[in-house]
Amino acid sequence: MLRPPWDRLWRHVGGWPLKLVVLTAPLALFSDYHLFWLNMLAVHAISALGLNLLVGFSGQVSLGHAGFMAIGAYTCTLAMRAWGLTALPALVLATVLAGVCGLLLGLPSVRLRGPYLAVATLAFGMGVVQLLGHWPLLGGHMGLSVPGFSLLGWQVQGDRWLYGAVAAIAWLAYEAARNLTASRLGRAFCAVRASEAAAAACGIDVVWTRAQAFAVAAAYAGLAGGLLAFVLGYLHPEVFDYYLSVLLLTMVVAGGAGHHGGAVLGAIAVTSLHLFLREPAGLPVIGPALRAFSEAWMSAEGLAYLRYLVVGAILMLVAYVGPRGLVGMLRALRLKVVQRCSLNC
Amino acid sequence: MFAQLLISSLSIGSVYALIALAMVIVYKTTDVPNFAQGELALTAVFSCSSLLQAGLSFALAAPLALAASALLALLLARLSDRDHSGGLELMLMTIGFQFVLQGLVGWCWGARPQSFVPPFAVAQNLRWNGLVLAPTDLANTLTLSLTALGLVLFFRSRWGVAMRAVQENPEAARFNGLPVSRLRALAWVLGAGVGGLAGLLVGALAPLDPALMLDPALKGFAAAVLGGMRSLPGAALGGYLIALADNLFGAYVSGELRTLLTFACIVLALSFKPQGLLGERAAQRGH
């Protein structure tokens, strides 16, 4: 089998030392503001990893994944504010509760396919946000402030130290997802996606497997939601709207559905775009041009809607070229390089 | 109280039914679940409002606005009319189009508050025995009735029969020389027109906002799902049922849990009757 020249090098340093360096380097290199960005990237990456298990591996779709993130975020915050839990038990509680909700949603939804499942999860996500907005205990539309992140009695100050915790948890979540798909359950996910009848013939309980995929994906989203509460420091129901659900789905398919690295890559790319486009007029080079264009042709206040346009365009592009995503493109590139190298030899 | 709730359910149910009809027409003919239905209607109502402000009469502005949304639907038809192994790509395509349209509408019209006052919304409310009948209620039910009549007539015409043939079996229709792609495009145009009517009706009820159609489109989609996604009468029935359940639940139990109720309706109905309320068994053949 042909391999590119850097493969041997990658096999030696590509394991945990490189990841450790990549994850800790930002602590030394970046300012607090950029670390906030990295925290957002890591949180979205965790959520995308979970959604990838559902969409890419078990072949189901969820348009309400932000609902699970909301459940995690509010559980975590409420557990700390009302019951005085510290951060780690609160995060565990958020993960477990979101997972249970995922199982409860997954069990009746296993009979739904394609558009039916999509619209059921969509209604679930929008319903959760509506519920949060009306519940006074959760701050309603006024929002809810989140207590600081404390670890073993030591109060974590600022985005710098929070980044350490978030990055470590994100790494653990990544390794856990990889191990899961190498396990019996992960193989069952793939089997169910490929053919339910064949999977059932092999002795796989299709209904239970599909529900478990929902539970795992929801648990990942709950964990990400709990961490997002600490990163933002303030919760508001509108954070978890339909747009976030679609953003998560975009991350998974743009990165390459069914590939863990792809989910992380997609989360990094799409979240960066999303954060850049929060204030398009302030962008360094194209900002003034965009502002001039919208004042001349569109409306000046409507420029914030540009991110909807961009996310939608990415989704359409992925749907047009096929959901191999960024990973598929990188693989094609790699194949081209390999072919050129072998020709030169 | 209850009679008033019934009136309001009939009124808003007609809007949901229109959206559900539009979705079923497209889904039945092309197998595409059209998540962009609400936003196609959104462009119709925003462009209609702009045309009204430019001084056009409603009789001219409304068809132009519907035509604009039909043009956009044709673009989506062109993009999604390809051979797909799974349904995921089609779904992603329409969700992407939904966000592109919402972004464009938001960028174009933005935070400027738009008031949309079509002529049918300015008349006085009718009062009778304590019941209030708004002109928009009449407009909603009348539009649905006329649209349903029009659809019945259309599906008996030459083109309508051809479209039914495509719905039954696209391969056989192609072998018999029917222009399948063109009939599918016609279904998209028809869907955009019917959905656009719903958009104009919703626009008369609430101030215009880029998120205006999210909730009605979800309810309409739920109605189509309740009806089995492939049955036009089922879609209309689903629209009224969703509106009735929503209104009764909102009035007597809890206003906060209304959207979760929609979700529960879909899950429960499909758990007991996976082919929908009026769906045919044939729909399970694995399309």
Interface residues (C-beta under 8 A of the other chain):
Chain A: V55 V61 L63 P108 S109 R111 L112 G114 P115 Y116 A118 V119 A120 L122 A123 F124 M126 G127 V128 Q130 L131 G133 H134 W135 Y242 Y243 V246 L249 V253 S294 M298 S299 A300 E301 G302 L303 A304 Y305 L306 R307 Y308 L309 V310 V311 G312 A313 I314 L315 M316 L317 V318 A319 Y320 G322 P323
Chain B: Y27 P33 F35 L79 G87 L88 E89 L90 M91 L92 M93 I95 G96 F97 Q98 F99 V100 L101 Q102 G103 L104 V105 G106 W107 C108 W109 G110 A111 R112 P210 L214 D215 L218 F221 A222 V225 M229 G255 E256 L257 R258 T259 L260 L261 T262 F263 I266 V267 L268 L270 S271 P274
